[in-house]
Amino acid sequence: MGSLTQLQKSVIIGSILGDGYLRIVPRRKNAFLEINHSFNQKEYVDWKYEILKNICKSPPKLRRNNGKRLSYRFYTKQNENITKLYNVFYKNGKRIIPENLEIDPVVLLIWYMDDGSKCSNSNFYLNTQQFDLKSQKKLIIALKRLGLEVTINKDKKYFRLRFLKSSIAKLKEIIGGMLIPSMKYKIEFKPRRDFPAKSGKMKDTIFHNTLAPDKNRDEDIVRSS
């Protein structure tokens, strides 16, 4: 199978940091990516699928989970280049953050659309509760390379990343112009539409950018240095 484009690789890495999963079926050689979101995020799933379509088995499908929640998902084919990413981001079947992780604007875009949230005009988060503190510190370093300052914020008994107020404008500058319409609420920034909405065709150029939490519960505990 052919190599991944840089756009596809960035979308996959952003999904790994967010809600996507890489898997290797027992007795199989290569990994595949699963994209699985709520049916309410159908537009977003379809958008990801258009980018990854040439390495996928079939279009997204609707599924009812436990008789209640509707999910919308698709899988890529097994792919040796996805296996390379699996070997970087997984250890003993568990997701990890590699040393010297590089986050480009598209990786950040996907990660934020997956796991980002906005509680007020000055409180923007990446919900990284699935990662341990050591991994979150690596994420802080990677985000700092993009000019973004974040802290580790305690949310109940888990931890997440909170953007400093001084970095919110930079966050909007990096990803604001690339947000798809159904995700603009996460940042309240008017998106650009640099691609035909229903043509089924997407190009790498679509990403060319012109560049209230509960105070009794939330607590910033680690500031990037």
Beta strands, then each sheet from edge to edge (+ up, - down):
strand 1: 21-23
strand 2: 32-38
strand 3: 61-65
strand 4: 69-75
strand 5: 90-91
strand 6: 94-95
strand 7: 116-120
strand 8: 123-126
strand 9: 150-155
strand 10: 158-163
strand 11: 218-223
sheet 1: 1+ 2- 4+ 3-
sheet 2: 5+ 6-
sheet 3: 7+ 8- 10+ 9- 11+
end
